[in-house]
């Protein structure tokens, strides 16, 4: 008899527990990125502020002993380097996307709690963790693709091996213009609308139990990737580990998804990106 009241108290506190867990996860992700993501350099050393970053990006920093890069202009991509890069992209996505995903995760927990109270299915604990895990696994897939693109851009000399930012005005201008145009595109608007209305998304795609929660989280993550993938590509311009760019993009994504005027802010940012890209090509 005592187990039921205890369980009910736990359900009433699940919002606080979920928020605390997400806050810890986000904080740990940010700490990992600031510490250098295992690459031996603090992200602060890779953070610069420039309107046209490609003019200040160099393959090697003065006084740094990197024999492989010194002889080839590139860093050797071992299995360890691949693993670190994929982990860096994934954990960076966790740091950037967790704040804007929090409303959807909280709404999922509330809907599941209500369904359990109505006796609609037999799960005792709301599989909120499974929903969040599915969401983050979708971004893991994105991280693998981003790491592969990172390799291509570095091999071709378009992205610096050390600073992880664009060395080409053509790459910088093209990505800025493409990101700006995507901000104004119908596909962006569709994905953003689904991200901004998680209750409607859950009502349309709801699946019970842990497996259903995992699938639902992955689907929501896929829509978020559709909404934000071109914004993430902007990291190749300012530097993948540039804290200023990471923070600015995190804020833009949060504004787009949460604030009432978010879509208009996103469109305005798109227009700025297009103008910025044109100016970059003219430098």
N, C-alpha and C positions, 0 to 999 in steps of 0.2 A: 504493500500500500504506500510505503514511503518513497518508492522509486518514481511513481507517477508525478507527485508534486515536484520532486527534484528535477525530473525531466522537463516539466512545464516551466520551471524557473530558468532552466538552461535555454529553452526556446525563447523566452522573453528577453534574454540577454544576448541572443545570437547576433543582433545588430552591432552591439558594442564589440563582441568577440570578432566578428568579421571585419569591422573597421580597424581594430587593433592589429589583426593579422595582416591586412593589406598595407597598413602604415609601416609595419616592421619590414615587410617584403620590399616595399618601395624604398625605404631608407637603406636597407642592405644593398639593394641594386645600385643606388646612387653612390654609396661608399665604395663599392667595387669599381665603378667607373672612375671616380675621382682618384682612387689609388692607382689607376693605370691599367686595370683589367688584365693583369698578369704579364704585361709587356715590358716591365722594368722601368717605366717612366710615369711620373704623375701626370694626370690629365691637365693639371695646371701648366705644365711645361709645353703642352700641345695647344694651349688656348691663346688665341690672338684675336684682336678686334680690327678688322679691315673691311672697307667697302668692297674692295676687289681682292679677295684672298689669294687668287692665283699669282698676283704680282709679288707676294711675300712668301710663298711656299717654296721650301728647299728640300731636297732629298735627304740631306744630312745636316744635323745641327753642329755648330762649331765645337771642336774638342771632344766629339763623341767617337769612340773606337768601334766601328762596325766594318770589319774586314770584308765580309761578303758583299755588303752594300757598296763599299768603297770601290771594289773591283768591277761590279756589274751595274751599279746604280739602283740595285734592287735588293731586297732581303729574301733569303732562301725560304721557300714555303715548305717546311717539314710538316709531318702529321701533327706535331705539337702546335705549330703556328696556325694550322688550319683549325684545330680544336679551340685554341685561344680566340681566334678571330670570330668563329661562330658563336662561342660563349659571349664574347664582347658584344656582338650585335644583338644577341638574344636578351642579355641582361640589360643592355641599354634600352631595348624596346620595353622591357618590364618596367624600368625606371620611368620611361616617358609615357607609357600608355596606361599604367595602373591607376593614376588619378582620374583620368577620364572614363575608365571602365568601372570605377567604383559604384556609380549609380545603378548600372545594370546588374552588378553582382548583388547589391543590397536588395533590389527589387526582386531578383530571382529568389533570394532567401525568404523574402516576405511572402511571395506567391506560393512557394513550396510549403511554408509553415501553415498558410491558410488551407492549402489543399490537404495537408496532413490532418488538420483540425476537423475538416469536413469528412475525413475517412475515405478520401478518394484513392489513396494508395497506402502501402504498408511500410514505407521507409520510416524508421524512427527518427533518424537525424537528417536534416536537410542537407543534401549533397552539394552544398555551396562550394566546397573545395573542388569537387569534380567539375563544376561549371567554370570556376576560375582556372582550373588546370587545362580544360579544353581551350579556353580563350588564349592562354599563354602558349599552348602547343601550336596553335595556329601561327603565332608570332615566331615560334621556333622554325617553322617552315620558311617564313619570310627571312629569318636570319641566315639560313643555309643559302638561299638564293642571293641575298645581299653579299655574303662572303664570297660566293663565286664571282659575282660582278666586281667586287673589290679586287679580286685576283686579276681579272681581265684588265681592269683600268690601270692597275699597277704594272702589269706586264707590258702594256703599251706605252707606259710613261705618262699617262694622263693624270694619274694620281700619285702623289709623293709617297714613297715607301716609309719615310719617317714621320712626316706630319699628317699623313693620311688625308690630305686635301688636294683639290684640283691644282694642277700646274699648267692648265690650258685655258685660255680665254674662250675657246670654242666649246669645250666641255662645260665650263661655268655658264656661259651665255645660253647654250642649248638647254641645259637642265633647268635653269631659272625660267626660261620662256615656256618650256614644256610643263613645269610645275604650275606656273601661272595660268596657262590655258586649261590645265586639268582642274584647277580650282573653280573654273567657270563652266565646267562640262556637266552634261546631264548625269553621267555615271557617278561623278563625285556627289552630286545633289541627292541621288537615290541612296547611295551608301550612307551619306551623312544623315539623311532623314531617318534611316533605320537605327543608326547609332544614337540619335537624339531622342528616340521614342522606344526605349527598351521594353516598356510594358506592352506596347503593341506587337513588338517582335516576339516576346514570350508567348503572348496569346496566340499568335499565328503558328509558331513552331514548337510549342511545348511538348516535351517528352518526359515521362516520369522516371524515377529511379536513377541510380548513379550513372549507368551507361547513357541514359537519355540526357542527363545533365552534362556529361562530357561532350556529347555530340552537339548539344545546344550551345555550349560555350565555344566550341570550335567554329560553329557556324557564325556566331556573333563576332568572333575574332576575324573570320574571313571578310565580313562586311567592313570591319574596322580597317583591315588591310586595304580593302578597296577604296576606303575613304582617305587613307593617310599615306599610301605607299610613295607617292610622288613627293610629299613633304619630307619623308625620310631620305629620299634620294638627294635632297639638298645638303645632307651631311657630307657628301662627297665634295662639295664646293668649299665650305668653311673648314672642314676637317672632321673626320668621323669621331674624334675624341675631343673636339672643341667644346668646352663646357658652355660657352656663351651661346653657340648655335643649338646645342642640345636643350638648354633651358628655354630659349626663345621658341623653339618648335614645340616643346612640351606645353608651354603656355598657350600657343596658338591652337593646338589640338584641344586643350581643355576649354578654351573660350568657344571654339566652334561647336563643341558637343554639349556644353552645359548652359551657356548664357543665352538669353532670349534672342539677342541680336547676333549670335554666333555665326550663322550662315552669311550674314552681310559682312561681318568682319573677315571671314574667309575669302569672300569675293573681292573685298577691298585689298586684302593681302595678295590675291592673285594678280590684280592689276599692277600693284607695286612690283611684283616679281617679274612681270613681263617688261615693264619699263627698266628695271634693274638689269635684266638679261640683255636688252637692246643696248644699254649703256656699256655693259661689259664687252660686247662684241665690237664696240667702237673704240675701245681703249687700245 
